[in-house]
């Protein structure tokens, strides 16, 4: 089976005789394996498995423990995340456990599939018989080990530290691990399992809670908050508060002491480049470049103008030649002669000559005569409009329709042009009057203009509110929700009434709508263009825009409101990112997350905390050892990764003192190495002579089966 790992394979496996046991500390977080009698484990790795596929070959590989992130870019890890064999400190996924044991024995140096060494493996207190049976079956039948022993990691830690004089024969061990926390009392050096206490809260929950809090606090940096990085932040910055409520109050007040307790994690970032003003040389280069570009554009425009002049001259010559030929044609043959030229009359050719001449003079830049003088009189230009249709040939009738269309279009353009000229004249006259008022009294004029701007602004906003909710309120002066009919204006309501009446009348007898000319006036009444309110609102917005433009010209302090009318508000410019935008500040999170070890209800787990567990375990002691209850709190050993937080011993002591009788002696000691003492204690015991008496032989397992494993109990003395 292919493995990917950075752990080197041991080369001295065959140097150890078969009588030397293999010691395994099978923790939910880390897996440690080594030889009995040694002081350090040979192999340590995270107790997880990942099985991704290669992106090119499709081959499935097994990644056990820590992996090289640079190698994972060649594998598809989307369908296979890290998996653990544990559920609340109990092994239940033995397929994953087999991958882990394969990898561990391989890195220890074992060549064949058979492991001919006794195995001592740790388990959780009060491990279910089914889990122990499956583990024994895996070791005996898959690896062929000659004998197996199961022990408690916390018990090995207590015995190891007892030999070093850190704790007594009677006492408590508080083990706060990765996924669970245990309290085990010891009497005469042996654990009392019926008095054990367990809570399903450990280091995993602290890390997960810290990750959640930081992700909510800094959602823009969520990709940086990986599990491994949050784990490092937890071990580096978190601590146990001696008084949680007092510590929270300190941070709520924002005192200087609270600011000093904040810790900052600076993320990597690249500062925005500083734009320096261009030098004189760069300015000169840009000016020269603009000049060259302008010259090239001018040359292109001149070439295009020359080409257009040539085209217009050729077209004018052709029209004049056609007009000369038309003079030698008899009146009856003019229609047949012009049928191949695209023109229908002599007047159309003359009109085309006039237009082409004007276009040519405009292209050459000459002064064009007044349009009224240059144009042909309407009587000559539209000579067929007033002629009766019965007197016209089919071709002349078509020409009459075309002349009628051209005359209508020309009159419309003339009216629109005249209207624009009148509006410009009126606007210019109004500007002159306002300028005269401003020069006469600038302050009064500015104040009057501002008041007019404010009135128009309020008027438009009031119309919008009325259009939205119909001016109705809920009794408190606040606009309430209304139906669409209540939001309609008077003109819109009249339009809806006409539509409803017309639809209702269609069902009464014969449909005669449209026979009378008066019926068609209904469409004019229903037209949206006749909405006087909308037209008036457009006039108000136009006037507001004009006053706003005027105020901007004469008042430098004026700031218009851009959210009124049809004006579009500018998007706010994003400020450049600074160093502070890439900082993650750990404040109240430093002690809030580890607090769940003492108050699991913070994360919704209704169980006891570490200090309360100690009192529960002491109360559960059997009556025959009740005389040792007073001395239990005089030798409390804390172990496990979660006991490394600063302030853990002091908080435990104050919590236990509150639940014990007054004057009780309380002494809390930390293990010499809370992480490795379990393996070292197991390795020391496996090297002792009495270890062989505590093992389960393969033949005994096959003969006695699972029932014998139920009665099995490891003796530590």
C-alpha positions in Angstrom: 0.0 0.0 0.0 1.6 3.3 -1.1 2.0 5.8 1.8 2.9 9.5 1.6 4.7 10.8 4.6 7.6 12.9 5.8 8.5 10.4 8.6 11.6 8.3 7.9 11.5 4.5 8.3 13.5 3.0 11.2 16.3 0.6 10.3 17.0 -1.2 13.5 13.8 -3.3 13.8 15.6 -6.6 13.6 18.0 -5.6 16.4 15.3 -6.2 19.0 14.5 -9.8 20.0 10.9 -11.0 19.9 10.6 -10.7 23.7 10.9 -6.9 23.6 7.3 -5.5 23.6 6.1 -2.7 21.3 4.5 0.2 23.2 1.7 2.1 21.5 0.0 5.2 23.0 -3.1 5.3 20.8 -4.4 8.8 21.5 -7.3 10.5 19.7 -5.0 13.3 18.6 -1.5 11.7 18.2 -0.3 8.2 17.7 3.0 7.3 19.4 4.9 4.0 19.0 8.2 2.8 20.3 10.1 0.0 22.1 9.7 -0.9 25.8 12.5 0.4 28.1 13.3 3.4 25.9 12.7 7.0 27.1 11.3 8.4 23.9 8.8 7.0 21.3 10.3 6.3 17.9 7.4 7.4 15.7 4.9 10.3 16.5 2.2 11.4 14.0 -1.3 12.7 14.0 -4.0 10.0 14.3 -5.8 10.8 11.0 -6.0 9.2 7.5 -6.7 10.8 4.2 -7.0 8.8 0.9 -7.0 11.2 -2.2 -6.7 10.3 -5.8 -3.9 11.4 -8.1 -5.1 13.9 -10.6 -3.3 12.3 -13.6 -3.1 8.6 -13.0 -6.2 8.2 -10.8 -4.3 6.1 -8.3 -5.5 6.2 -4.7 -2.8 6.9 -2.1 -2.9 6.8 1.7 -1.8 9.8 3.7 -1.4 9.1 7.4 -0.7 11.8 9.9 1.0 15.1 8.9 1.5 15.6 5.2 3.5 17.8 2.9 1.2 20.5 1.6 3.4 21.0 -1.5 2.6 17.4 -2.6 -1.1 17.7 -2.2 -1.4 19.9 -5.3 -1.0 16.7 -7.4 -4.0 15.1 -5.7 -7.7 15.6 -5.7 -8.6 16.0 -2.0 -12.2 17.3 -2.5 -13.8 13.9 -2.0 -11.6 12.6 0.8 -11.0 14.7 3.9 -9.0 13.8 7.0 -10.7 11.0 8.9 -10.2 9.8 12.5 -10.9 6.3 13.9 -12.2 7.8 17.1 -15.5 8.9 18.4 -15.3 10.6 21.8 -12.0 8.8 22.6 -13.3 5.4 21.6 -12.1 3.5 18.5 -15.0 2.6 16.3 -13.6 2.9 12.7 -11.3 -0.1 12.5 -10.7 0.2 8.8 -9.0 3.5 9.5 -7.3 2.0 12.5 -5.8 -0.7 10.2 -4.3 2.0 7.9 -2.8 3.7 10.9 -1.3 0.5 12.3 0.0 -0.5 8.9 1.8 2.8 8.6 3.1 2.7 12.2 4.6 -0.8 11.9 6.0 0.1 8.5 7.8 3.1 9.8 9.0 1.2 12.9 10.9 -1.1 10.4 8.7 -4.2 10.2 9.1 -6.0 6.9 6.6 -8.8 6.8 2.9 -8.9 7.7 3.6 -10.7 11.0 4.6 -8.8 14.1 6.3 -11.2 16.5 6.5 -8.8 19.4 4.1 -8.4 22.3 2.1 -5.2 22.1 1.0 -2.9 24.9 -1.6 -0.4 23.7 -3.5 2.3 25.6 -7.2 2.8 25.7 -9.7 5.2 27.3 -11.1 4.4 30.8 -14.0 2.0 30.9 -13.5 1.2 27.2 -16.5 -0.7 25.7 -15.9 -4.4 25.4 -16.8 -4.4 21.7 -14.1 -1.8 20.9 -11.5 -3.8 23.0 -12.6 -7.0 21.3 -12.3 -5.5 17.8 -8.8 -4.1 18.6 -7.7 -7.5 19.9 -9.1 -9.2 16.8 -7.2 -6.7 14.6 -3.9 -7.3 16.3 -4.2 -11.1 16.6 -5.6 -12.0 13.2 -4.2 -9.3 11.0 -0.8 -8.8 12.4 -0.3 -12.1 14.3 1.1 -10.6 17.5 1.8 -13.2 20.2 0.2 -11.3 23.1 -1.6 -8.0 23.8 -2.1 -5.8 26.9 -4.5 -2.9 27.3 -3.8 -0.1 29.7 -5.2 3.4 30.6 -3.0 6.3 29.4 -3.8 8.4 32.4 -3.0 5.6 34.8 0.4 5.1 33.2 1.0 8.9 33.6 0.1 8.8 37.3 2.4 5.7 38.0 5.3 7.3 36.0 5.0 10.5 38.0 4.5 8.6 41.3 7.9 7.0 40.8 9.4 10.4 40.2 7.9 11.6 43.5 5.5 14.1 42.0 2.3 12.4 43.4 1.4 10.0 46.1 -0.2 6.5 46.1 -3.6 7.9 46.9 -4.8 10.8 44.8 -6.6 12.0 41.7 -5.5 12.2 38.1 -7.3 14.8 35.9 -6.6 14.1 32.2 -8.0 16.6 29.7 -7.3 15.1 26.3 -8.2 15.8 22.7 -11.9 14.9 22.7 -12.7 14.0 26.3 -11.7 14.7 29.9 -11.4 12.1 32.6 -10.9 12.1 36.4 -9.7 8.8 37.9 -9.1 8.3 41.7 -6.1 6.2 42.8 -6.1 4.2 46.1 -2.9 2.3 47.0 -1.5 2.9 43.6 -4.5 1.3 41.7 -7.2 3.1 39.8 -10.8 2.9 41.1 -12.7 2.6 37.9 -16.2 2.7 39.5 -15.5 6.2 40.7 -14.3 7.6 37.3 -15.9 10.6 35.8 -15.9 11.7 32.2 -16.9 14.8 30.1 -17.0 14.9 26.3 -15.1 18.2 26.2 -11.5 18.5 25.3 -8.9 20.3 23.2 -10.8 19.6 19.9 -13.8 21.6 21.2 -11.6 24.5 22.4 -9.9 24.7 18.9 -13.3 24.5 17.1 -14.8 27.2 19.3 -11.9 29.5 18.7 -12.1 28.9 15.0 -15.8 29.8 15.0 -15.3 33.0 17.0 -12.4 34.2 14.8 -14.3 33.3 11.6 -17.3 35.4 12.8 -15.0 38.2 13.8 -12.9 38.2 10.6 -14.9 36.7 7.8 -12.6 38.3 5.2 -9.7 36.2 6.5 -11.6 32.9 6.9 -9.3 31.1 4.4 -6.3 31.9 6.6 -8.0 30.4 9.7 -7.1 26.8 9.0 -7.4 24.2 11.7 -3.6 23.8 12.1 -3.1 27.6 12.4 -6.0 28.0 15.0 -4.5 25.1 17.0 -1.1 27.0 17.1 -2.9 30.2 18.1 -4.7 28.3 20.9 -1.6 26.8 22.4 0.4 30.1 22.1 -2.1 32.7 23.3 -5.0 31.1 25.3 -5.1 31.0 29.1 -7.4 30.1 31.9 -9.1 33.1 33.7 -9.1 32.8 37.5 -12.5 34.6 37.6 -14.3 34.4 34.3 -17.0 37.0 35.0 -14.4 39.5 36.4 -12.2 39.0 33.3 -15.1 39.5 30.9 -16.1 42.7 32.7 -12.5 44.0 32.4 -12.7 43.6 28.6 -16.1 45.1 28.4 -14.9 48.3 30.1 -12.0 48.5 27.6 -9.4 49.4 30.2 -5.7 49.7 29.5 -5.1 46.4 31.3 -7.5 44.7 28.8 -5.7 46.3 25.9 -2.4 45.0 27.2 -3.8 41.4 27.2 -4.7 41.6 23.5 -2.5 39.6 21.2 -2.0 40.4 17.5 -1.4 38.0 14.6 -0.1 39.9 11.7 -1.0 38.3 8.3 1.3 38.7 5.3 0.3 41.6 3.1 1.8 43.7 0.3 1.4 47.5 0.8 -0.1 49.4 -2.1 2.5 51.1 -4.3 2.9 54.8 -3.7 2.2 56.8 -6.8 4.9 59.4 -7.3 4.3 62.6 -9.3 5.6 62.3 -12.9 9.0 63.9 -13.6 9.5 66.7 -16.1 11.0 64.2 -18.6 7.9 61.9 -18.3 5.6 64.9 -18.8 7.5 65.9 -21.9 7.4 62.4 -23.3 3.6 62.2 -22.7 3.1 65.7 -24.4 5.2 64.6 -27.4 3.2 61.3 -27.6 -0.1 63.3 -27.5 1.2 65.6 -30.2 2.1 62.7 -32.5 -1.3 61.1 -31.9 -3.1 64.4 -32.6 -1.1 64.9 -35.8 -2.0 61.4 -36.9 -5.7 61.9 -36.2 -5.6 65.3 -38.1 -4.0 63.6 -41.1 -6.7 60.8 -41.0 -9.5 63.4 -40.7 -8.0 65.4 -43.7 -7.7 62.3 -45.8 -11.3 61.4 -45.0 -12.5 65.0 -45.8 -10.7 64.9 -49.2 -12.3 61.6 -50.0 -15.7 62.9 -49.1 -15.2 66.0 -51.2 -14.2 63.9 -54.2 -17.3 61.7 -53.8 -19.6 64.7 -53.5 -18.1 66.4 -56.6 -18.5 63.3 -58.6 -22.1 63.0 -57.4 -22.8 66.7 -58.3 -21.3 66.3 -61.7 -23.4 63.3 -62.4 -26.6 65.1 -61.3 -25.8 68.1 -63.4 -25.1 65.9 -66.5 -28.4 64.1 -65.9 -30.2 67.4 -65.7 -28.6 68.5 -69.0 -29.7 65.3 -70.7 -33.2 65.7 -69.3 -33.6 69.1 -71.2 -33.3 67.3 -74.6 -36.0 64.7 -73.7 -39.6 65.2 -74.7 -42.2 65.7 -71.9 -43.9 62.4 -72.7 -40.7 60.4 -72.4 -39.4 61.8 -69.1 -41.0 59.1 -67.0 -39.5 56.3 -69.0 -36.1 58.0 -69.2 -36.0 58.5 -65.4 -37.1 55.0 -64.6 -33.5 53.7 -64.8 -32.0 56.5 -62.8 -33.9 56.2 -59.5 -35.5 59.6 -59.8 -39.1 60.3 -60.7 -39.2 64.0 -61.6 -37.0 66.9 -62.5 -37.8 68.6 -59.2 -36.3 65.7 -57.3 -33.1 65.9 -59.3 -32.9 69.7 -58.6 -33.5 69.1 -54.9 -30.7 66.5 -54.9 -28.4 69.0 -56.6 -29.2 71.6 -53.9 -28.5 69.2 -51.1 -25.3 67.8 -52.6 -24.1 71.4 -53.2 -24.7 72.3 -49.6 -23.0 69.1 -48.4 -20.0 69.9 -50.6 -19.7 73.5 -49.4 -20.0 72.3 -45.8 -17.2 69.7 -46.4 -15.0 72.4 -47.9 -15.7 74.7 -44.9 -17.5 77.4 -46.9 -20.3 79.6 -45.6 -23.7 78.1 -46.3 -26.5 80.4 -47.2 -29.6 80.6 -45.0 -31.7 77.5 -45.3 -34.8 79.5 -46.1 -33.1 81.2 -49.1 -31.5 78.0 -50.3 -34.5 75.8 -50.1 -37.0 75.6 -52.9 -40.4 77.1 -52.1 -42.9 74.6 -50.8 -45.2 75.2 -53.7 -42.5 74.0 -56.1 -41.0 71.4 -53.8 -44.3 69.7 -53.0 -46.2 70.5 -56.2 -48.4 67.3 -56.1 -49.8 67.7 -52.6 -52.8 69.9 -53.6 -53.6 67.9 -56.8 -56.6 65.7 -56.7 -55.8 61.9 -56.8 -58.0 61.3 -59.8 -55.8 63.5 -61.9 -52.6 61.6 -61.1 -50.9 58.7 -62.7 -49.9 55.7 -60.4 -46.3 57.0 -60.4 -47.4 60.5 -59.6 -49.7 59.2 -56.8 -46.7 57.4 -55.2 -44.7 60.7 -55.6 -47.6 62.6 -53.9 -47.5 60.2 -50.9 -43.8 60.6 -50.6 -44.0 64.4 -50.8 -46.7 64.3 -48.1 -44.5 62.3 -45.8 -41.5 64.6 -46.5 -43.6 67.7 -45.8 -45.0 66.3 -42.6 -41.5 65.3 -41.4 -40.0 68.7 -42.4 -42.8 70.6 -40.6 -42.2 68.5 -37.5 -38.5 69.2 -37.5 -39.1 72.9 -38.0 -41.5 73.0 -35.1 -39.1 71.1 -32.8 -36.3 73.5 -33.9 -38.4 76.5 -33.2 -39.4 75.1 -29.8 -35.7 74.5 -28.9 -34.9 78.0 -30.0 -37.7 79.4 -27.9 -36.6 77.4 -24.8 -33.0 78.5 -25.2 -34.1 82.1 -25.6 -36.3 81.8 -22.5 -33.5 80.1 -20.5 -31.0 82.8 -21.6 -33.4 85.5 -20.5 -33.9 83.8 -17.2 -30.2 83.5 -16.6 -29.7 87.2 -17.3 -32.4 88.1 -14.8 -30.9 85.8 -12.2 -27.4 87.1 -12.8 -28.7 90.7 -12.4 -30.3 89.7 -9.1 -27.1 88.0 -7.9 -25.0 91.1 -8.8 -27.6 93.3 -7.0 -27.5 91.3 -3.7 -25.3 88.2 -3.8 -26.1 87.0 -0.2 -29.9 87.4 -0.5 -29.8 85.7 -3.9 -27.8 82.7 -2.6 -30.1 82.4 0.4 -33.2 82.5 -1.9 -31.7 79.9 -4.2 -30.9 77.6 -1.3 -34.4 77.9 0.1 -35.9 77.1 -3.3 -33.6 74.0 -3.6 -34.7 72.8 -0.2 -38.4 73.3 -1.0 -38.1 71.4 -4.3 -36.2 68.6 -2.6 -38.8 68.2 0.1 -41.6 68.3 -2.5 -40.1 65.5 -4.6 -39.4 63.3 -1.5 -43.0 63.9 -0.3 -44.3 62.8 -3.7 -42.2 59.7 -3.6 -43.5 58.8 -0.2 -47.1 59.4 -1.2 -46.5 57.2 -4.3 -45.0 54.5 -2.2 -47.6 54.2 0.6 -50.5 56.5 -0.5 -50.0 58.9 2.4 -51.6 56.5 4.9 -50.2 56.0 8.3 -50.6 53.4 11.1 -51.8 55.9 13.7 -48.3 56.8 15.0 -47.3 59.1 12.2 -45.4 56.2 10.5 -46.3 55.1 7.0 -47.9 51.8 7.0 -48.2 49.1 4.3 -51.0 49.6 1.8 -52.3 48.0 -1.3 -51.3 48.9 -4.9 -54.6 50.7 -5.5 -54.0 53.1 -2.6 -50.6 54.1 -4.1 -52.1 55.2 -7.5 -52.4 58.8 -8.4 -55.7 60.4 -9.5 -54.8 60.0 -13.2 -53.8 56.4 -12.8 -57.0 55.6 -10.9 -59.1 57.2 -13.7 -57.2 55.1 -16.2 -57.9 51.9 -14.2 -61.6 52.9 -14.1 -61.8 53.3 -17.8 -60.1 50.0 -18.4 -62.4 48.2 -16.0 -65.5 49.8 -17.6 -64.4 48.9 -21.2 -63.7 45.3 -20.1 -67.1 45.1 -18.4 -69.0 46.5 -21.4 -67.4 43.9 -23.8 -69.6 41.2 -22.3 -72.9 43.0 -23.0 -74.4 41.9 -26.3 -72.7 42.8 -29.6 -69.2 44.3 -29.5 -69.6 47.7 -31.3 -66.6 49.4 -29.8 -64.8 51.4 -32.5 -67.7 52.2 -34.8 -67.9 55.8 -33.5 -65.0 58.1 -33.6 -65.6 59.1 -29.9 -64.7 55.5 -28.9 -61.1 56.1 -29.9 -60.7 59.0 -27.5 -60.6 56.3 -24.7 -57.1 55.5 -25.7 -56.0 59.1 -25.3 -57.5 59.1 -21.8 -55.8 55.9 -20.9 -52.4 56.9 -22.3 -49.6 57.2 -19.7 -48.3 60.3 -21.5 -51.3 62.2 -20.2 -50.3 61.6 -16.6 -50.1 65.2 -15.3 -48.5 64.2 -12.1 -45.6 62.5 -13.8 -45.1 65.4 -16.1 -45.2 67.8 -13.1 -42.7 65.6 -11.2 -40.4 65.6 -14.2 -40.6 69.4 -14.3 -39.8 69.6 -10.6 -36.8 67.3 -11.0 -35.5 69.3 -14.0 -35.8 72.6 -12.1 -34.1 71.0 -9.1 -31.2 69.9 -11.4 -30.9 73.4 -12.8 -30.8 75.0 -9.3 -28.3 72.4 -8.1 -26.0 73.2 -11.1 -26.4 76.9 -10.4 -25.5 76.4 -6.7 -22.4 74.4 -7.6 -21.2 77.2 -9.8 -21.6 80.1 -7.3 -21.3 78.3 -3.9 -18.1 76.2 -3.3 -19.6 74.8 -0.1 -22.7 73.4 -1.7 -23.0 69.6 -1.6 -26.0 68.2 -3.6 -28.0 65.2 -2.5 -27.4 62.6 -5.3 -30.2 60.2 -4.2 -33.1 62.4 -5.5 -34.8 62.1 -8.9 -33.0 60.3 -11.7 -29.5 61.3 -10.7 -27.2 58.4 -10.0 -25.1 58.3 -6.8 -21.4 57.7 -7.2 -20.1 54.5 -5.6 -17.9 55.2 -2.6 -14.2 54.9 -3.4 -12.6 52.1 -1.5 -9.8 53.1 0.8 -6.4 51.5 0.3 -5.8 48.5 2.5 -3.4 49.0 5.3 -1.4 46.9 7.7 -4.2 47.0 10.3 -6.6 45.4 7.8 -4.4 42.2 7.9 -4.3 41.8 11.6 -6.2 39.3 13.7 -6.6 40.5 17.3 -7.2 37.9 20.0 -8.8 39.6 23.0 -11.6 38.0 25.0 -11.2 34.8 22.9 -8.0 34.0 24.7 -9.8 32.9 27.9 -13.3 32.5 26.5 -12.5 29.4 24.6 -10.6 27.4 27.3 -13.4 28.3 29.7 -15.5 25.6 28.1 -13.4 23.0 30.1 -15.0 24.4 33.3 -18.3 25.5 31.8 -19.2 23.2 28.9 -22.7 24.7 28.7 -21.1 27.7 26.8 -21.1 25.5 23.7 -24.3 23.7 24.5 -22.9 20.6 26.3 -24.8 20.0 29.5 -22.1 18.2 31.5 -19.8 19.0 34.4 -16.6 20.9 34.3 -13.1 19.8 35.4 -13.4 21.1 39.0 -16.9 19.7 39.5 -15.8 16.3 38.0 -13.2 16.0 40.8 -15.9 16.4 43.5 -18.1 13.9 41.7 -15.3 11.4 41.5 -14.5 11.7 45.2 -18.2 11.2 46.2 -18.4 8.1 44.0 -15.6 6.3 46.0 -16.8 3.0 47.5 -17.4 2.9 51.2 -14.4 0.6 52.0 -12.0 3.4 50.9 -13.9 6.4 52.3 -11.2 6.9 54.8 -8.8 8.0 52.0 -11.2 10.7 50.8 -9.5 13.4 52.9 -6.1 12.7 51.3 -7.4 12.5 47.7 -7.2 16.3 47.1 -3.7 16.4 48.6 -2.3 14.7 45.5 -4.0 15.8 42.3 -2.1 15.3 39.1 -3.1 17.1 35.9 -2.1 15.7 32.5 -3.1 15.9 28.9 -2.6 18.6 26.2 -5.3 20.8 27.6 -3.6 21.2 31.0 -0.8 23.3 29.4 -2.8 26.5 29.5 -1.4 29.1 31.9 -3.6 29.4 35.1 -5.0 25.8 34.9 -3.6 24.7 38.3 -4.8 27.9 40.1 -8.3 27.7 38.6 -8.6 24.0 39.5 -7.5 24.7 43.0 -10.0 27.5 43.5 -12.8 25.5 42.0 -12.2 22.4 44.0 -11.8 24.4 47.2 -15.3 25.7 46.7 -16.8 22.2 46.7 -14.7 20.6 49.5 -15.0 21.2 53.2 -13.2 24.2 54.7 -9.6 23.5 55.7 -9.2 20.6 53.2 -5.6 20.3 52.0 -5.4 20.8 48.2 -2.2 20.2 46.2 -2.2 20.2 42.4 0.8 19.1 40.5 1.4 19.1 36.8 2.9 16.0 35.1 6.6 16.3 34.2 5.6 16.0 30.5 1.8 16.0 30.1 2.1 14.9 26.4 4.7 12.0 26.6 4.4 10.7 30.2 1.7 8.2 29.2 3.9 6.5 26.7 7.0 6.7 29.0 5.0 5.1 31.8 3.8 2.4 29.5 7.3 1.8 28.1 8.7 1.5 31.7 6.0 -0.9 32.8 6.4 -3.1 29.6 10.1 -3.4 30.4 9.3 -4.8 33.9 9.3 -8.5 34.6 5.6 -8.7 35.7 4.4 -7.4 32.3 4.2 -10.8 30.7 1.6 -11.7 33.4 -0.7 -8.9 32.3 -0.9 -9.8 28.7 -3.6 -11.7 26.7 -2.1 -14.6 24.8 -3.3 -15.5 21.3 -4.3 -19.0 22.4 -6.3 -17.6 25.4 -8.1 -15.2 23.0 -9.1 -18.0 20.6 -10.2 -20.3 23.5 -12.0 -17.9 25.8 -13.2 -15.2 23.3 -14.9 -11.9 24.1 -16.2 -12.9 27.5 -12.7 -13.2 28.9 -11.9 -9.7 27.5 -14.8 -8.4 29.5 -13.2 -9.6 32.8 -9.7 -8.4 31.8 -8.3 -5.7 34.0 -4.7 -4.4 33.9 -2.8 -4.3 37.2 -0.4 -1.4 37.6 1.5 -2.6 40.7 
